[in-house]
């Protein structure tokens, strides 16, 4: 059974680029979708991480789109949800 979707919770941190690069390696191995999740407490926190996601996706050559069943290439998407990270990621 192939991995079809990888959830990558991201925060603005020094480990973000390494975590993203590692997730891309796994996504490419399985032609999986990389679903990047950023949990924020207010809307002003979303913009810097979204810009970082867009830069990293472009650097790694990932197409940004929604997950599609039976895709033959790796893709990525970005979602920002509002709330507490432990609650949102668990959900």
HELIX and SHEET records of a PDB file:
HELIX    1   1 UNK A   16  UNK A   30  1                                  15    
HELIX    2   2 UNK A   43  UNK A   45  5                                   3    
HELIX    3   3 UNK A   46  UNK A   59  1                                  14    
HELIX    4   4 UNK A   85  UNK A   90  1                                   6    
SHEET    1   A 4 UNK A   5  UNK A   9  0                                        
SHEET    2   A 4 UNK A  33  UNK A  40  1                                        
SHEET    3   A 4 UNK A  75  UNK A  82  1                                        
SHEET    4   A 4 UNK A  63  UNK A  64  1                                        
END                                                                             
